[in-house]
Amino acid sequence: MKLNITVTKITEGGVKDIVFHDSGSDYYYINRGLENGLNLDSLNAKVLNKTVTLHLAKLIGGVTSEHISQLALGDEIIYTEFK
């Protein structure tokens, strides 16, 4: 599923996960993002208070997870699991 959100906060969560919070109470995460070359400071500088496009994983039964498969700002792909 594709979703546009405005990132209001970025935190570390779980085991080296990067958590993106929106303007409401929702949050989405990149699993082990800190182990995959992403950095909280550079992400804050790049996407904080900006609208990003998330590609979220669908689970069995059609439920959408909060797991980010791809993160993009405009035409720039910042993170992707797609090969």
N, C-alpha and C positions, 0 to 999 in steps of 0.2 A: 504494500500500500504506500502511496506517495502522500506526504503531508508537509505543509508549510507551517513553520512556527517562528515566533520571534524569541530568540534566546535571551533570557533575563539573568541567568546565572549558570556557571559551569563549575562542577565540583568533582572530587574523586569519590568513588563509592565502590563497595564490594571489594573484589580483588583486582586492583589496578584498573577498574572500570572508569570511564569518563561519563559523567551524568550531565545532560543538558536539561535545564528547567525552562518552561515557557512562562508566559505572563499569568497563567492560571495555576492550577495545582498539578498539572501534568509534568512528567519527566520522561526522558528517553536516554538510553545509554549505549555506548560503544563498549562491548565486552573486551576487557583487557587492553583497552586503548593505549594505556601508558606503556604497555609492553610492546606495542606495535608502532612505536616511533612518534606518537602524538604527545604534545606537551600542553599542560594547562595554560601556561602564560601566553604561548603563541596563539592558542585557540581563543583565549579571552580577547586578545588584541584583534583577531580576525573576525570573530562572529558575535561577540557580545553586543546585545541590543540591535542585532540585525536579523532579517528574515532569511531563514535557511530552508532548504528542501531536504526532507528525510525520506528515505526508503525504509519502511519497517517490514520486519519478517511477519509472515502469516503462519499461524499454528494450525495444527490439525483441527478441523471443525470450523475453520474460517475466522477464528479469533485473531486479532492483530496484537502482536507483542510490542513491548517498548524497546526492543532490541533494534538498533540502527544498523542496517546493512549498507547504507550509503548516505553520506552527508555532503551537500553541495551548497555553495554560496554563488548564486547566479549560475554562470556556465562553468565555474571552477569546482571540480570535485576535490573535496578536502580529504575524504576517507571513503574507501569502497571495499567491499568483500567480493564484488563481482569481478570475474576474470574475463 
